[in-house]
Amino acid sequence: VKVRHTAPREVVVEFRVRVREAITDLGKEPKQVRLTLRLAGVDEFRFQMRPAQPKAKITDARIGYHNGLFFVTFDSVGLEPGETAQVFDFRASEVYAAGRELWWEVTHGEPGA
């Protein structure tokens, strides 16, 4: 996670993660790609790390659009299948950000290259 203050009262939050592409062929493993999610015009964010918690793979990620803001979280928000995350679900997360603009970039290639 990168938090940049680009101007007074202007914040950009950037998440860089490695993800698997969508499955297009049942006989092949999906490729890993690097995904950058960039939120601009960030109004709120929280990144909380508990020292006793071990590092783990991200198992759940959510993106939502509420009240003119894109919300992004990489924290399990405990929703039932088919249930949509609401603003209070994102705000209860330990890792989330909300901004007016959301951009993404997919980089193909070997991880670490």
N, C-alpha and C positions, 0 to 999 in steps of 0.2 A: 504494500500500500504506500502510495506517495501522496502527501498533502502539500500543495503549493499555494502560496499566497501571491497571486499574480498582480494584485493592486490592492490598495486599501479597501477592505471589506469584500474582496473578490477571492474566492477559494476554488481550486480545482482539485478533485480527488481522482487518483488513478489506481485501478486495481490491475495487477498483472498475474494471470493464472495460466496453468497448463490444463487443457481440456481435451476430450476426445471429440472428433468430428461425429456428425450424425452417421448412423449405420446406413449404408447404401447397398451393401452386398452381404447377405447373411453368411457367406462363406469366408469373409475376411474380417480381421480385427480393424476397428476404426483407427485412423491415424491420430496421433497426438499433435495438437497445434498450440501455439501461444496466443492467448486472447487478452487484449488490453481493453478495459472498459474505462472511459474517461467521463466523469461528471463535471460539468462546468456550471458556474453560478450556484455553487453549493450553499444551501441555507442551513443545513444541519448535518452532523455526522457524529458517530461514536465508534471508537476502536478501543475496546477494553480487553486487556490480557490478564488472566488470572495466573499468577506464578505457579500454582500447583497443578494447573491443567496441562496435560501433555499435548504436544503438537499432533494434529491429526489431519487426514485428508478431508477436503470439503465434500460433504455428502448432499448438501442441499443449498441451492442458490435461488433467489427470487428477484424478479424485477417487476415493479408496479408503477403505475402512473396515477397519482392522486393530487388533487388541488393544484395542478400546474407544475408538479415536481415529479421527477423520476426517482424512485426509491430503489436501491440495490442493497441486498444483504446476502452474505455467504454463511448464514447461521440458520440452523433448523428452527423454524418458527412454529413447529408443532401443529400443522394444519392437516385436516383430513383430506383424502384424495378428492380432487375436484374443487376444494374450497379455495377461495381467493384471499390472498393476504391483504389486510387493511393497514392503514397508517399506523395504528397502535401496535400491530404485529411487527412492523419494521422497527418502530421505536423501542420495542422490548428486546430487540436483538443486541448482541454484544458487538457486532460488526455490521454497520450500515452507514450509508450516506444518501442524501437526497439533494438533487440539483435540478436546475431548469433545463439543462441540455445533457443528452447522453450520446456519446460517440463510442464506436468500437472498431477495433482493428484485429484482424486474424493474420498471424504470421506463420507460414508453413516452414517446415525444416526441422532439423534435428534439435531436440531440446538441448540448451546449453551452447548451441552454435552461434 
